[in-house]
Amino acid sequence: MWKRPQHLSVQILSITMILCYPIRRDQTNADRLCQHGEIERTMKNHILICGLNGSGKSTFGKALAKEINAAFKDIEDYYFPNRRAVDAYTDPRSHEEVSELLLNDLLVFDKIVLAAVKADYSKEIENMFSKAIYIDAPKDIRLMRIRKRSFEKF
């Protein structure tokens, strides 16, 4: 289940979606970061999309990324780099490897839309997201989507 990072507050938009956005940051901290050239790192517009399998994270994330001209990333691509192969899910990367790769991308790209089932990463990674969106869908719809995707892949 998705855990809301401490620095994000929650606003309910509909029954099926919750949008989280950052609480106002300390201005003196931002000034200090500007003076030390670190502001670019902390002021990027990365968006995290969380939800259970089959909820529509990837579909929504790809459409959003295209609309705002951002890179789309799926956390599964970090864990399973050869997802297209038949045995792709047998040898996942470690959580530490994924965190390192994700942090690198968050530093390199100005805007990333990341789809993930949960957001259990370091504070440094959490703080690089300016927004988080939680998507939910009814269980029967999620199961139908998962079955369909499984038949298409395998």
Backbone bond lengths (Angstrom), bond angles and torsions (degrees), N, CA, C in turn:
res aa  C-N    CA-C-N  psi(-1)  N-CA   C-N-CA  omega(-1)  CA-C   N-CA-C  phi
1 M - - - 1.453 - - 1.518 109.63 -
2 W 1.314 116.70 145.28 1.456 122.44 -177.85 1.516 110.34 -73.08
3 K 1.332 115.99 133.50 1.465 121.38 175.36 1.515 108.06 -108.39
4 R 1.317 117.23 128.57 1.454 121.40 179.61 1.517 110.17 -70.55
5 P 1.359 117.11 122.46 1.463 118.92 175.01 1.524 110.43 -59.59
6 Q 1.322 116.95 147.53 1.461 122.76 -175.41 1.519 113.89 -56.10
7 H 1.343 118.35 -35.50 1.462 120.21 -174.64 1.522 113.69 -82.74
8 L 1.337 118.20 5.05 1.450 121.06 179.81 1.520 109.80 -110.61
9 S 1.324 116.20 137.52 1.450 120.20 172.91 1.521 107.86 -104.20
10 V 1.305 117.30 165.37 1.466 120.99 -170.82 1.524 110.71 -119.58
11 Q 1.327 115.33 138.21 1.457 122.15 173.46 1.524 106.93 -130.55
12 I 1.308 118.28 125.56 1.462 120.85 -179.60 1.520 108.82 -82.62
13 L 1.346 116.12 123.06 1.455 121.58 179.78 1.521 111.92 -97.48
14 S 1.324 116.50 -34.50 1.458 120.27 179.15 1.518 107.45 -159.73
15 I 1.308 115.90 179.44 1.465 119.95 179.63 1.522 110.77 -65.33
16 T 1.323 117.19 -30.44 1.461 119.64 -173.56 1.520 114.62 -103.51
17 M 1.317 119.51 -4.08 1.457 118.85 -178.36 1.526 110.88 -142.14
18 I 1.313 115.94 139.27 1.456 122.06 175.54 1.516 107.48 -122.74
19 L 1.310 117.23 129.19 1.458 121.64 177.45 1.515 108.18 -104.08
20 C 1.316 115.83 130.51 1.454 121.22 177.43 1.517 107.88 -112.23
21 Y 1.303 117.20 141.65 1.454 119.77 178.81 1.523 109.06 -139.58
22 P 1.338 117.03 159.17 1.458 119.04 -172.22 1.522 113.36 -70.78
23 I 1.296 114.56 145.10 1.449 121.47 170.33 1.528 106.71 -74.05
24 R 1.304 117.13 145.88 1.469 121.12 -178.25 1.520 110.86 -53.24
25 R 1.329 115.57 129.24 1.456 120.95 -178.51 1.521 111.33 -83.82
26 D 1.294 117.28 158.84 1.457 124.11 179.08 1.532 109.62 -64.71
27 Q 1.338 117.59 121.08 1.460 121.62 -177.10 1.523 111.81 -63.55
28 T 1.328 118.34 -37.60 1.458 119.65 -179.55 1.526 110.53 -65.21
29 N 1.314 117.14 -34.25 1.459 120.89 176.45 1.528 110.08 -65.56
30 A 1.342 117.01 -42.55 1.464 120.62 178.09 1.526 110.53 -62.68
31 D 1.332 117.38 -41.75 1.468 120.82 178.00 1.522 110.71 -60.44
32 R 1.323 116.20 -44.12 1.459 120.84 179.53 1.524 110.66 -61.26
33 L 1.342 116.23 -42.60 1.457 120.06 179.71 1.529 111.52 -64.98
34 C 1.332 117.20 -38.76 1.469 120.40 177.83 1.524 110.73 -60.76
35 Q 1.304 116.88 -42.88 1.462 121.39 -178.39 1.522 111.35 -64.86
36 H 1.313 116.84 -29.86 1.467 120.75 -177.87 1.526 112.79 -98.52
37 G 1.331 117.20 7.93 1.462 120.45 176.87 1.514 114.82 71.57
38 E 1.325 118.43 17.51 1.460 121.40 -178.00 1.519 112.24 -97.87
39 I 1.309 118.23 -3.21 1.460 120.06 -173.68 1.525 112.24 -62.97
40 E 1.325 118.50 -34.73 1.461 120.65 179.29 1.518 110.83 -58.66
41 R 1.300 116.92 -38.06 1.456 121.63 -177.89 1.512 112.20 -67.77
42 T 1.315 116.70 -36.79 1.462 119.20 -173.09 1.521 113.52 -97.09
43 M 1.325 118.62 -12.02 1.454 120.30 -175.23 1.535 112.81 -106.91
44 K 1.289 118.70 22.72 1.461 121.34 178.94 1.526 109.41 -74.70
45 N 1.303 115.39 160.02 1.460 120.96 -176.80 1.522 111.96 -103.56
46 H 1.300 117.53 58.72 1.457 121.47 178.47 1.526 109.50 -83.38
47 I 1.330 115.38 141.46 1.462 121.42 -178.49 1.518 108.57 -123.11
48 L 1.313 116.11 131.82 1.456 123.10 178.89 1.521 108.58 -104.75
49 I 1.335 116.31 129.44 1.462 121.12 175.89 1.521 107.46 -116.07
50 C 1.324 115.92 119.03 1.469 121.57 -178.95 1.517 110.14 -116.91
51 G 1.312 115.01 154.57 1.454 121.63 176.83 1.515 109.32 167.15
52 L 1.306 115.99 166.37 1.463 120.89 179.79 1.524 110.61 -70.78
53 N 1.330 116.12 163.66 1.465 120.85 177.26 1.529 109.59 -56.58
54 G 1.326 115.54 135.36 1.452 120.83 178.28 1.517 115.12 82.42
55 S 1.325 117.99 5.98 1.468 120.11 -177.92 1.524 112.97 -82.05
56 G 1.330 117.67 -16.42 1.458 120.49 178.95 1.517 114.42 109.65
57 K 1.321 117.14 15.89 1.477 121.53 -178.59 1.519 111.88 -57.51
58 S 1.314 117.19 -50.18 1.460 121.19 -176.49 1.521 111.87 -67.83
59 T 1.309 116.78 -44.09 1.461 120.71 -179.94 1.523 110.31 -60.99
60 F 1.334 116.13 -50.42 1.462 120.61 179.33 1.530 110.67 -65.69
61 G 1.338 116.73 -42.74 1.463 121.24 -178.05 1.512 112.75 -62.06
62 K 1.330 117.57 -42.59 1.469 121.00 178.46 1.524 111.09 -64.44
63 A 1.332 116.49 -42.32 1.468 120.23 179.06 1.531 110.36 -65.14
64 L 1.330 116.93 -43.09 1.464 120.73 179.03 1.524 111.06 -64.19
65 A 1.331 116.68 -45.27 1.467 120.87 179.93 1.529 110.71 -59.26
66 K 1.327 116.68 -41.87 1.464 120.19 178.73 1.527 110.47 -64.44
67 E 1.316 116.40 -42.42 1.468 121.81 -177.71 1.525 112.11 -64.25
68 I 1.331 117.71 -38.50 1.475 120.51 -176.51 1.528 112.22 -102.67
69 N 1.334 116.30 9.20 1.468 121.88 178.93 1.538 111.86 58.05
70 A 1.305 114.86 52.58 1.468 121.96 -179.78 1.528 109.40 -118.40
71 A 1.312 116.18 161.74 1.470 121.30 173.24 1.524 108.07 -78.78
72 F 1.335 116.90 138.52 1.461 120.68 174.59 1.518 108.83 -101.25
73 K 1.322 116.50 132.25 1.461 122.47 176.59 1.521 108.59 -130.86
74 D 1.319 115.56 141.37 1.460 121.80 174.81 1.516 106.72 -113.26
75 I 1.312 117.92 131.37 1.463 121.39 -175.85 1.529 110.90 -59.38
76 E 1.330 117.29 -29.02 1.467 119.81 178.67 1.529 111.66 -63.73
77 D 1.325 117.29 -29.63 1.472 119.97 177.47 1.527 111.44 -66.87
78 Y 1.314 116.89 -27.37 1.466 120.53 175.94 1.530 110.27 -75.82
79 Y 1.326 116.31 -43.26 1.465 120.32 -179.18 1.528 112.11 -72.94
80 F 1.319 116.67 -37.10 1.470 121.71 -175.00 1.526 108.88 -127.27
81 P 1.334 118.25 84.46 1.469 120.96 -173.94 1.522 114.37 -64.26
82 N 1.321 118.12 -23.46 1.472 121.55 -179.92 1.515 110.39 -111.35
83 R 1.320 116.78 49.23 1.464 121.70 -174.98 1.516 114.26 -58.61
84 R 1.295 118.68 -21.18 1.458 121.44 -176.91 1.539 111.50 -77.93
85 A 1.311 117.69 -19.33 1.470 121.27 -179.86 1.527 110.13 -75.99
86 V 1.319 116.37 154.06 1.469 122.13 -178.20 1.526 111.69 -60.62
87 D 1.331 116.95 -39.35 1.467 119.99 -177.85 1.533 112.22 -101.06
88 A 1.319 117.08 27.16 1.471 122.34 -173.88 1.525 113.71 -60.70
89 Y 1.308 117.62 -32.07 1.465 120.74 -173.15 1.530 113.20 -89.95
90 T 1.330 117.92 8.64 1.458 120.59 -176.37 1.526 112.86 -88.54
91 D 1.319 118.65 -18.72 1.464 120.55 -174.93 1.527 111.27 -136.10
92 P 1.344 116.94 74.25 1.467 119.18 -177.63 1.533 112.10 -73.69
93 R 1.331 114.42 154.79 1.467 119.80 171.97 1.526 108.20 -71.15
94 S 1.326 115.68 160.28 1.469 120.42 177.75 1.529 110.01 -75.29
95 H 1.318 115.99 161.26 1.463 122.14 177.71 1.537 110.08 -58.15
96 E 1.320 116.68 -37.93 1.473 121.52 179.95 1.526 110.64 -66.22
97 E 1.342 117.10 -43.20 1.469 120.51 178.40 1.528 110.57 -62.63
98 V 1.322 116.17 -43.67 1.455 120.87 179.95 1.523 110.34 -63.04
99 S 1.321 116.72 -44.07 1.471 120.57 179.01 1.518 111.49 -59.54
100 E 1.314 117.02 -42.30 1.466 121.33 179.62 1.535 111.14 -64.74
101 L 1.328 117.23 -45.02 1.464 121.25 179.28 1.530 111.08 -65.24
102 L 1.323 116.44 -42.58 1.458 121.32 179.32 1.523 110.81 -63.34
103 L 1.323 117.02 -46.79 1.468 120.86 179.16 1.527 110.48 -58.84
104 N 1.312 116.91 -42.36 1.459 120.51 178.65 1.535 110.75 -59.42
105 D 1.333 117.50 -46.34 1.463 120.47 179.04 1.527 111.69 -64.45
106 L 1.323 116.90 -38.83 1.465 120.18 179.56 1.528 111.40 -64.49
107 L 1.319 116.26 -30.80 1.462 120.49 177.72 1.525 112.16 -78.79
108 V 1.321 117.22 -32.80 1.464 122.08 -175.48 1.533 111.74 -80.37
109 F 1.335 117.29 -44.88 1.465 121.73 -176.06 1.527 110.73 -88.67
110 D 1.332 116.29 143.84 1.467 120.71 175.84 1.521 111.90 -75.60
111 K 1.337 116.44 -36.88 1.462 121.21 -178.91 1.516 109.49 -137.53
112 I 1.314 115.25 122.23 1.466 121.78 174.38 1.521 107.90 -127.16
113 V 1.324 115.42 137.82 1.457 122.02 167.61 1.519 104.66 -106.65
114 L 1.330 116.59 115.75 1.463 121.88 -176.96 1.523 110.26 -109.85
115 A 1.322 116.72 125.07 1.463 122.36 174.82 1.523 108.25 -97.38
116 A 1.338 116.40 127.54 1.463 121.25 -179.12 1.526 109.61 -151.78
117 V 1.335 116.05 145.38 1.462 119.92 176.77 1.520 110.02 -66.75
118 K 1.324 116.81 -41.24 1.466 120.43 178.51 1.523 109.07 -141.13
119 A 1.306 115.02 163.51 1.468 120.42 -176.54 1.523 108.93 -120.91
120 D 1.304 116.15 73.01 1.467 119.88 -177.33 1.527 110.31 -108.53
121 Y 1.320 115.49 66.32 1.461 120.92 -177.74 1.514 109.82 -119.31
122 S 1.304 116.49 179.62 1.461 121.60 -176.75 1.527 111.28 -65.43
123 K 1.320 115.89 161.92 1.466 121.57 176.15 1.522 110.22 -58.97
124 E 1.331 116.65 -37.66 1.463 120.35 179.48 1.528 110.25 -59.00
125 I 1.322 116.97 -44.30 1.464 120.93 179.05 1.524 110.19 -69.88
126 E 1.316 118.02 -46.68 1.468 121.47 178.54 1.522 111.50 -53.88
127 N 1.322 116.63 -43.10 1.462 121.12 -175.92 1.523 113.28 -71.29
128 M 1.307 118.09 -9.92 1.464 120.47 179.65 1.530 112.01 -86.60
129 F 1.326 117.39 -8.37 1.462 120.86 177.68 1.516 109.54 -93.77
130 S 1.337 115.37 128.16 1.461 119.28 179.29 1.527 111.39 -87.90
131 K 1.339 116.42 -23.02 1.467 120.81 179.67 1.525 109.23 -144.19
132 A 1.330 114.38 154.57 1.458 120.26 173.95 1.518 108.11 -138.66
133 I 1.312 115.94 140.25 1.457 121.72 -179.07 1.522 107.83 -125.18
134 Y 1.317 116.35 131.07 1.457 120.94 175.50 1.519 107.87 -106.81
135 I 1.329 116.43 126.55 1.459 121.84 179.90 1.521 109.23 -113.60
136 D 1.322 115.56 136.31 1.451 120.80 177.54 1.523 107.99 -130.50
137 A 1.296 116.60 152.86 1.461 123.05 175.68 1.525 107.35 -144.46
138 P 1.323 117.29 154.74 1.467 119.94 178.21 1.531 111.27 -56.70
139 K 1.324 115.58 147.03 1.464 121.69 -175.86 1.525 112.44 -56.84
140 D 1.322 118.35 -42.75 1.469 119.97 -177.89 1.535 111.63 -64.02
141 I 1.313 117.41 -35.41 1.468 120.77 177.78 1.527 110.39 -70.63
142 R 1.318 116.43 -42.32 1.470 119.88 178.29 1.521 110.89 -61.14
143 L 1.332 117.43 -44.97 1.466 120.81 -179.88 1.531 111.64 -63.97
144 M 1.322 117.26 -38.54 1.462 120.85 177.55 1.540 109.82 -62.97
145 R 1.314 117.41 -44.25 1.466 121.42 179.83 1.531 111.41 -64.33
146 I 1.332 116.08 -41.16 1.471 120.60 -179.89 1.528 110.24 -64.69
147 R 1.338 117.44 -45.66 1.474 121.18 178.09 1.527 110.74 -59.33
148 K 1.320 116.72 -47.30 1.466 121.71 -179.06 1.525 110.25 -60.16
149 R 1.320 116.55 -45.87 1.475 120.87 179.89 1.524 110.94 -63.70
150 S 1.312 117.68 -39.99 1.475 121.41 179.33 1.515 110.81 -63.32
151 F 1.336 117.38 -43.86 1.467 119.62 178.84 1.519 111.33 -64.92
152 E 1.325 117.68 -36.74 1.472 120.90 179.68 1.534 111.59 -69.32
153 K 1.330 116.88 -37.01 1.465 120.59 -177.61 1.523 112.35 -78.14
154 F 1.315 116.13 -41.64 1.462 118.90 -170.91 1.518 110.44 -114.43
